[in-house]
């Protein structure tokens, strides 16, 4: 992480980039070795902390290789979604099923879904959330026009994941309209950072298969991360730009209309 920080501060110095890659490789090797062994009360906190640091690092590091004509997804070890999916199993094993240092805090947050509840309380009465649901339904019908009554299983999967990001988008729309949502900022950062970890299996499968609806959900998520524009989320900016460029390449190539959910 120190080498990654130095590389971030001095991108022109390739020594730091080489050091970052070298120590990341060593960390991954040690992490795999630890996961191959028994997870105990003595090592579970270290395994959990290492997994979170690797996940955080994946947010900050992108590979700016030429996009080319065809973009594979996922591409490389730094894609956040596949890593987050693996991280969830590590969290369940090291924290939830054992009495790790962070266990009670995480269980409380999982039980109450605190950040999302805060957003719903703040934005629910304004009607913005219902407006957003209608826009996401409009986007769905642009992809699956034959499902005019929105009754398919794909619609259910798509809207279930939309419901997870609608509350935070609603709060950001309130801010854009002039409301003071400063008290929500810490929850916004936590929620967006951890959203990939809680991605549903259905959405994960759609993303792996490059399903248009899955890629659209990724677009809306990363677009929301970018629009949050919170100083403490510096670690997300490069990745957001990179992911949105990749997705826009796909959408433009396929002439897919993307609904602007932030327009009033």
C-alpha positions as CSV (number, residue, x, y, z in Angstrom):
1,X,0.0,0.0,0.0
2,X,2.9,2.3,0.7
3,X,4.3,1.6,-2.8
4,X,0.9,2.2,-4.3
5,X,0.7,5.6,-2.5
6,X,4.1,6.6,-3.8
7,X,3.1,5.6,-7.3
8,X,-0.1,7.7,-7.0
9,X,1.9,10.7,-5.8
10,X,4.7,10.2,-8.5
11,X,3.1,8.5,-11.5
12,X,6.1,9.5,-13.7
13,X,8.5,7.5,-11.6
14,X,8.3,3.9,-12.8
15,X,10.3,2.6,-9.8
16,X,7.2,3.0,-7.6
17,X,5.0,1.3,-10.2
18,X,7.4,-1.7,-10.2
19,X,7.6,-1.7,-6.4
20,X,3.8,-1.6,-6.2
21,X,3.4,-4.6,-8.6
22,X,6.2,-6.5,-6.9
23,X,4.7,-6.2,-3.4
24,X,1.2,-6.7,-4.6
25,X,2.3,-10.0,-6.1
26,X,4.0,-11.0,-2.8
27,X,0.8,-10.0,-0.9
28,X,-1.4,-12.1,-3.2
29,X,0.9,-15.1,-2.9
30,X,0.9,-14.9,0.9
31,X,-2.9,-14.3,1.0
32,X,-3.6,-17.4,-1.1
33,X,-1.3,-19.5,1.1
34,X,-3.2,-18.2,4.2
35,X,-6.6,-19.1,2.7
36,X,-5.4,-22.6,1.7
37,X,-4.7,-23.2,5.4
38,X,-7.0,-23.2,8.4
39,X,-8.7,-20.0,9.4
40,X,-8.4,-19.6,13.1
41,X,-9.1,-17.1,15.8
42,X,-5.4,-16.1,15.7
43,X,-5.3,-15.3,12.0
44,X,-8.8,-14.4,11.0
45,X,-8.5,-10.6,11.7
46,X,-5.3,-10.5,9.6
47,X,-6.9,-12.3,6.7
48,X,-9.9,-10.0,6.9
49,X,-7.8,-6.9,7.0
50,X,-5.7,-8.1,4.1
51,X,-8.7,-8.8,2.0
52,X,-10.1,-5.4,2.6
53,X,-6.8,-3.7,1.7
54,X,-6.6,-5.7,-1.6
55,X,-10.2,-4.7,-2.4
56,X,-9.4,-1.1,-1.7
57,X,-6.3,-1.3,-3.9
58,X,-8.4,-2.8,-6.7
59,X,-10.5,0.4,-6.6
60,X,-7.5,2.6,-7.1
61,X,-5.6,0.7,-9.7
62,X,-6.7,0.5,-13.4
63,X,-5.0,-0.9,-16.5
64,X,-5.2,1.8,-19.2
65,X,-4.4,-0.7,-22.1
66,X,-5.9,0.1,-25.5
67,X,-9.6,-0.6,-25.4
68,X,-9.4,-2.2,-28.9
69,X,-12.5,-3.2,-30.9
70,X,-13.6,-5.8,-28.4
71,X,-13.6,-5.3,-24.6
72,X,-13.5,-8.4,-22.5
73,X,-15.2,-8.3,-19.1
74,X,-13.9,-8.9,-16.6
75,X,-10.4,-8.1,-17.7
76,X,-7.6,-8.8,-15.3
77,X,-7.1,-9.1,-11.6
78,X,-8.1,-5.6,-10.8
79,X,-11.7,-5.7,-11.7
80,X,-13.6,-4.8,-8.6
81,X,-16.8,-6.9,-9.0
82,X,-15.1,-10.4,-9.2
83,X,-12.8,-9.5,-6.4
84,X,-15.7,-8.2,-4.3
85,X,-17.5,-11.5,-4.9
86,X,-14.6,-13.4,-3.5
87,X,-14.2,-11.0,-0.6
88,X,-17.7,-11.6,0.5
89,X,-16.9,-15.3,1.1
90,X,-13.8,-14.3,3.1
91,X,-15.8,-11.9,5.2
92,X,-18.4,-14.6,6.0
93,X,-15.8,-17.0,7.0
94,X,-13.5,-14.8,9.0
95,X,-15.9,-12.3,10.6
96,X,-19.5,-13.5,10.6
97,X,-18.8,-17.1,11.6
98,X,-16.0,-16.3,14.1
99,X,-15.6,-13.7,16.8
100,X,-13.2,-11.3,15.0
101,X,-12.5,-7.8,16.1
102,X,-15.0,-6.3,13.6
103,X,-17.7,-8.9,14.0
104,X,-20.2,-7.0,16.1
105,X,-19.9,-3.8,14.1
106,X,-20.4,-5.7,10.8
107,X,-23.3,-7.8,12.1
108,X,-25.1,-4.6,13.3
109,X,-24.6,-2.9,10.0
110,X,-25.8,-6.0,8.1
111,X,-28.9,-6.3,10.3
112,X,-30.0,-2.7,10.1
113,X,-28.5,-1.9,6.6
114,X,-27.9,1.4,8.3
115,X,-26.7,3.5,5.3
116,X,-29.6,2.5,3.0
117,X,-32.1,3.2,5.8
118,X,-30.6,6.7,6.2
119,X,-31.1,7.4,2.5
120,X,-34.6,6.1,2.4
121,X,-35.6,8.2,5.5
122,X,-34.0,11.3,3.9
123,X,-35.3,10.9,0.3
124,X,-38.4,8.7,0.6
125,X,-41.0,11.4,1.3
126,X,-39.8,13.5,-1.6
127,X,-41.1,11.2,-4.4
128,X,-37.7,11.1,-6.1
129,X,-37.4,7.3,-5.5
130,X,-40.6,6.6,-7.3
131,X,-39.4,8.9,-10.2
132,X,-36.2,6.8,-10.4
133,X,-38.1,3.5,-10.4
134,X,-40.0,4.7,-13.5
135,X,-36.8,5.7,-15.2
136,X,-35.2,2.4,-14.6
137,X,-38.3,0.6,-15.9
138,X,-38.1,2.8,-19.0
139,X,-34.4,1.7,-19.4
140,X,-35.4,-1.9,-19.1
141,X,-38.1,-1.6,-21.8
142,X,-35.5,0.0,-24.1
143,X,-33.5,-3.2,-23.8
144,X,-36.4,-5.7,-23.6
145,X,-39.3,-4.0,-25.5
146,X,-41.2,-7.2,-25.9
147,X,-41.7,-7.5,-22.1
148,X,-44.3,-4.7,-22.1
149,X,-45.8,-5.8,-18.8
150,X,-42.4,-6.2,-17.1
151,X,-43.1,-9.7,-15.7
152,X,-40.0,-11.6,-16.7
153,X,-37.4,-12.9,-14.3
154,X,-34.8,-10.6,-15.9
155,X,-37.0,-7.7,-14.9
156,X,-37.1,-8.9,-11.4
157,X,-33.4,-9.3,-11.1
158,X,-32.8,-5.9,-12.8
159,X,-35.2,-4.0,-10.6
160,X,-34.0,-5.7,-7.4
161,X,-30.5,-4.4,-8.0
162,X,-31.9,-1.0,-9.0
163,X,-33.7,-0.8,-5.7
164,X,-30.3,-1.1,-4.0
165,X,-28.9,2.0,-5.7
166,X,-32.0,4.1,-6.0
167,X,-31.9,5.4,-2.4
168,X,-28.3,6.8,-2.7
169,X,-29.1,8.3,-6.2
170,X,-32.1,10.0,-4.7
171,X,-30.0,11.6,-2.0
172,X,-27.6,12.9,-4.6
173,X,-30.5,14.3,-6.6
174,X,-31.7,16.1,-3.5
175,X,-28.2,17.6,-3.2
176,X,-28.3,18.7,-6.8
177,X,-31.6,20.5,-6.1
178,X,-30.0,22.5,-3.3
179,X,-30.7,20.4,-0.2
180,X,-27.9,20.0,2.4
181,X,-27.1,16.3,2.6
182,X,-23.7,16.7,4.3
183,X,-24.8,14.5,7.2
184,X,-25.3,11.6,4.7
185,X,-21.8,11.9,3.1
186,X,-20.1,9.3,5.4
187,X,-22.9,6.8,4.7
188,X,-22.6,7.5,0.9
189,X,-18.9,6.7,0.9
190,X,-19.4,3.5,2.9
191,X,-22.4,2.4,0.9
192,X,-20.8,2.9,-2.5
193,X,-17.4,1.4,-1.5
194,X,-19.1,-1.8,-0.2
195,X,-21.9,-2.1,-2.9
196,X,-19.9,-4.5,-5.1
197,X,-19.3,-6.8,-2.2
198,X,-23.1,-7.4,-1.8
199,X,-23.8,-7.8,-5.5
200,X,-26.5,-10.5,-6.0
201,X,-25.6,-13.8,-7.7
202,X,-28.1,-13.0,-10.5
203,X,-26.5,-9.7,-11.3
204,X,-23.0,-11.2,-11.1
205,X,-24.0,-13.9,-13.6
206,X,-25.4,-11.2,-15.9
207,X,-22.2,-9.2,-15.8
208,X,-20.1,-12.3,-16.5
209,X,-22.3,-13.1,-19.5
210,X,-22.0,-9.5,-20.7
211,X,-25.8,-9.2,-20.5
212,X,-26.8,-5.7,-21.5
213,X,-28.9,-5.2,-18.4
214,X,-26.0,-6.2,-16.2
215,X,-23.6,-3.8,-17.9
216,X,-26.2,-1.0,-17.6
217,X,-26.4,-1.5,-13.9
218,X,-22.6,-1.3,-13.7
219,X,-22.8,2.0,-15.7
220,X,-25.4,3.4,-13.3
221,X,-23.4,2.3,-10.3
222,X,-20.1,3.7,-11.4
223,X,-21.8,6.9,-12.7
224,X,-23.2,7.4,-9.2
225,X,-19.8,6.9,-7.6
226,X,-18.4,9.6,-9.9
227,X,-21.3,12.0,-9.3
228,X,-21.0,11.6,-5.5
229,X,-18.0,13.9,-5.9
230,X,-16.9,13.6,-2.3
231,X,-13.2,14.4,-1.6
232,X,-12.6,11.4,0.6
233,X,-13.5,9.2,-2.4
234,X,-10.3,10.1,-4.3
235,X,-9.5,6.4,-4.6
236,X,-12.5,5.9,-7.0
237,X,-12.0,8.6,-9.6
238,X,-9.6,6.9,-12.0
239,X,-11.5,3.6,-11.9
240,X,-14.8,5.4,-12.5
241,X,-13.5,7.1,-15.6
242,X,-11.9,3.9,-16.9
243,X,-15.1,1.8,-16.4
244,X,-17.4,4.4,-17.9
245,X,-15.2,4.7,-21.0
246,X,-15.3,0.9,-21.4
247,X,-19.0,0.7,-21.0
248,X,-19.7,3.7,-23.2
249,X,-17.6,2.0,-25.9
250,X,-20.0,-1.0,-25.8
251,X,-23.1,1.1,-25.7
252,X,-22.1,3.3,-28.6
253,X,-21.0,0.3,-30.6
254,X,-24.4,-1.3,-30.1
255,X,-26.4,2.0,-30.4
256,X,-27.9,1.4,-27.0
257,X,-29.9,4.4,-25.6
258,X,-29.0,5.1,-22.0
259,X,-31.6,6.9,-19.9
260,X,-30.3,9.9,-18.0
261,X,-31.6,9.1,-14.5
262,X,-30.2,12.3,-13.1
263,X,-32.2,14.6,-15.3
264,X,-35.2,16.3,-13.6
